């Protein structure tokens, strides 16, 4: 795989298609890093070593999922301006769907505190916030409605269980004329509706 100065999130998306692994990471953490070169490897571990290079990143593999984080000393530096541990709030919890199944890889962000994380393989997560600040936490995941939670950050530790719902996937009715298709409401000619069972197309 040849890469010409692409940001790491884009590189990992390409690597997903080739390797079959699913990468879990906070986009804001990796967006600052760029890779330029060729990835030739006999294992996913070799590929990760090439892509990471000297970037301060670490990863764990759990089945087909690979979770990527900034190294601990870098994460600590991002919180260095908070000198007293009593000023931190640990928000921890689990993200599930309506069937109680865990959702891994959910993006969890607090925009006004510029912090974020992702849910683990089992749907659990942990996010460090500044105590005393009212903040909104967004939970976003492809195919799911974004959930928002307002947190007052008054306690030392806050526990949450977030249930996410699927987005409504609704297709508009269309009219097939033999030349093009257009929305049924915008068509002025005679219209007949047929079901998919009535319509068979040989390709």
C-alpha positions, 0 to 999 in steps of 0.5 A: 500500500503506497501512501502520499502524505495522508493523515493517519485517520485516512491511512487507517481507513485504507488499511481496514479494507486491506486487513479486515481489521476494524480500527477504533480511535478518536479522530482528533487525536490522530488527525495531527499525524501524517504518513508518507511511504509504502506499507509492506508487511506480513502481519498487522503488527508490522503494518502498525509499526510502519504506519505509526513510525515515531508518533506517540501512539499505542494500540491493543488488539482484541479479535478483529478490533484494534483500539488506538490511543495516544501514549500515556505521557502524551495524554497526561501532558494534555491535562498538565494545566490541571495541577490538582487531581481534585479538579478532575471528574471521571465520567465512565459508563457504557454505550448500548443499542436497544437490544442491550448489545454493547456498541464499540467505537462510539465517538464520545466528545465534549466540545466545550472542554475539547476532550474525547474518547471512544467506547471499548469493545464491550461498549464501556468508556472513560472520559476525564473532564474538568470539575465544576464546568457544565458540559454537553457530551455527544455520543455519535456512531455511524447509523445511529442517532447522535445522543447528547447528555448535559453533565454538571461535573460536580462529582468526582465520578459520574456513571452513565448508560447511554442507549443509542437508537438507529437512524430512520432509513426511509427511501422516497418513492420514485418514478421510473420512466425508462430514461430517468427517475424522479420523485413521485411528487414532482412527476405530472404524468400518469403514475402507477405504483408497483411493489418490488415483488411485481418488478423483476429486472434481468441484468 
